[in-house]
Amino acid sequence: MLSSVKYTDRPFSGAIFCWPSAKFETYGGFVGSIFVTGCGLSTLEVAANSYVTVLGTPQYAAARLNFSHGFQAIATFAGPLIASRWFFTGANATSLGTVQWVYLAVAGLGVALLILFFFCDLPEITEDMLDEEIDEVGIVYGPGPLWKQYHCVFAFVAQTAYYGAQVSVASFAVNFLVDQGLGIHQSKASQLLSFCQITFTIARFIGVAILNFIDPALLLAFYGFCCSLFCLLVSQLPGYGAVGCLFCLFFFESICYPCIFSLGTKNLGVQTKWGTSLIGVGGGAWYPPAQGALADKAYTRRSYLVPMSGFIAMTIYAVGIVIHQARKSGFTFRNRNELSAERAAATAGLSLTDPLLGDTKGRSNSEKKISSDELIAVA
């Protein structure tokens, strides 16, 4: 898994080829280079996300992934601000002269990272190690085929719906702000969108602190409900009320992607790589066109009913995980070490992931259930 992080050089190769394309203003070459960059970045993101989630205890996987994605969030508002101020003003507004240096800088940074990863002594995460982690806690039954890992399969649906909603919310934010009739012009709306992204970034780092104490599935369910509510209010309220709800929506979007990813890929064992590859961002390709079609026929704010559907799907997934966890080991607000709970169950002679637990007929009450309080105490 680490080798994928170390040697994924396609995004940097694509960035290098963007330089002559921008220099000679070759549209086909530029599109091809961006395609290569996109393929590399998708591979790198899957590998990096997987590595972060398994590099440590599952208890804090969501917090680690949110912390990692927090720096990506910084780039979402810093990049456009820098580009609008220095790269696309004055004579540069109609020239690609400055853009070529941006891609060369990206390629140079990529090479520096590859060198850094090559010399850094980072632990290699192998399938055997993931399998041993399951065996160490006394789980004698493997995770089974991927298609039977329903928390992963439904995470694919939830992530597709959520990411599509997130992309749509940001894509139509400028049009939404301009159409509110508040005298907000295009430039001001772009600035407000940057402030929304700053809100998103700050909220993500706040989420890192909260996830150290609150169960990720429970927090995701609450944030998903808030996203659905504020998206509905954005579509219905006029004026500054809708603008305020838009900021709240960006705030509660913050932890959703990393939490869905970590919840969907936990306890997959040797299936981890396949599971992480499944939970992607395909929704970003078709949610914006759907919202755009509705925006053409109605007000832009009414079109926010489209991303609301994605937030509702994500909330249903999170609530389902909370219910599943409560039935398996008792309801709790706090984040806990599930592997320790598994070890406690295995010590008592019952594995929580043992398929035989689904049929408890003929067993005494003491055999059917291990006290959730005891498991939580061990965790």
Rosetta blueprint (number, residue, H / E / L):
1 M L
2 L H
3 S H
4 S H
5 V H
6 K H
7 Y L
8 T L
9 D L
10 R H
11 P H
12 F H
13 S H
14 G H
15 A H
16 I H
17 F H
18 C H
19 W H
20 P H
21 S H
22 A H
23 K H
24 F L
25 E L
26 T L
27 Y H
28 G H
29 G H
30 F H
31 V H
32 G H
33 S H
34 I H
35 F H
36 V H
37 T H
38 G H
39 C H
40 G H
41 L H
42 S H
43 T H
44 L H
45 E H
46 V H
47 A H
48 A H
49 N H
50 S H
51 Y H
52 V H
53 T H
54 V H
55 L L
56 G L
57 T L
58 P H
59 Q H
60 Y H
61 A H
62 A H
63 A H
64 R H
65 L H
66 N H
67 F H
68 S H
69 H H
70 G H
71 F H
72 Q H
73 A H
74 I H
75 A H
76 T H
77 F H
78 A H
79 G H
80 P H
81 L H
82 I H
83 A H
84 S H
85 R H
86 W H
87 F H
88 F L
89 T L
90 G H
91 A H
92 N H
93 A H
94 T H
95 S L
96 L L
97 G H
98 T H
99 V H
100 Q H
101 W H
102 V H
103 Y H
104 L H
105 A H
106 V H
107 A H
108 G H
109 L H
110 G H
111 V H
112 A H
113 L H
114 L H
115 I H
116 L H
117 F H
118 F H
119 F H
120 C L
121 D L
122 L L
123 P L
124 E L
125 I L
126 T L
127 E H
128 D H
129 M H
130 L H
131 D H
132 E H
133 E H
134 I H
135 D H
136 E H
137 V L
138 G L
139 I L
140 V L
141 Y L
142 G L
143 P L
144 G L
145 P L
146 L H
147 W H
148 K H
149 Q L
150 Y H
151 H H
152 C H
153 V H
154 F H
155 A H
156 F H
157 V H
158 A H
159 Q H
160 T H
161 A H
162 Y H
163 Y H
164 G H
165 A H
166 Q H
167 V H
168 S H
169 V H
170 A H
171 S H
172 F L
173 A H
174 V H
175 N H
176 F H
177 L H
178 V H
179 D L
180 Q L
181 G L
182 L L
183 G L
184 I L
185 H L
186 Q H
187 S H
188 K H
189 A H
190 S H
191 Q H
192 L H
193 L H
194 S H
195 F H
196 C H
197 Q H
198 I H
199 T H
200 F H
201 T H
202 I H
203 A H
204 R H
205 F H
206 I H
207 G H
208 V H
209 A H
210 I H
211 L H
212 N L
213 F L
214 I E
215 D L
216 P H
217 A H
218 L H
219 L H
220 L H
221 A H
222 F H
223 Y H
224 G H
225 F H
226 C H
227 C H
228 S H
229 L H
230 F H
231 C H
232 L H
233 L H
234 V H
235 S H
236 Q H
237 L L
238 P L
239 G H
240 Y H
241 G H
242 A H
243 V H
244 G H
245 C H
246 L H
247 F H
248 C H
249 L H
250 F H
251 F H
252 F H
253 E H
254 S L
255 I L
256 C H
257 Y H
258 P H
259 C H
260 I H
261 F H
262 S H
263 L H
264 G H
265 T H
266 K L
267 N L
268 L L
269 G H
270 V H
271 Q H
272 T H
273 K H
274 W H
275 G H
276 T H
277 S H
278 L H
279 I L
280 G L
281 V L
282 G H
283 G H
284 G H
285 A H
286 W L
287 Y H
288 P H
289 P H
290 A H
291 Q H
292 G H
293 A H
294 L H
295 A H
296 D H
297 K H
298 A L
299 Y L
300 T L
301 R H
302 R H
303 S H
304 Y H
305 L H
306 V H
307 P H
308 M H
309 S H
310 G H
311 F H
312 I H
313 A H
314 M H
315 T H
316 I H
317 Y H
318 A H
319 V H
320 G H
321 I H
322 V H
323 I H
324 H H
325 Q H
326 A H
327 R H
328 K H
329 S H
330 G L
331 F L
332 T L
333 F L
334 R E
335 N L
336 R L
337 N L
338 E H
339 L H
340 S H
341 A H
342 E H
343 R H
344 A H
345 A H
346 A H
347 T H
348 A L
349 G L
350 L L
351 S L
352 L L
353 T L
354 D L
355 P H
356 L H
357 L H
358 G H
359 D L
360 T L
361 K L
362 G L
363 R L
364 S L
365 N H
366 S H
367 E H
368 K H
369 K L
370 I L
371 S L
372 S H
373 D H
374 E H
375 L H
376 I H
377 A H
378 V H
379 A L
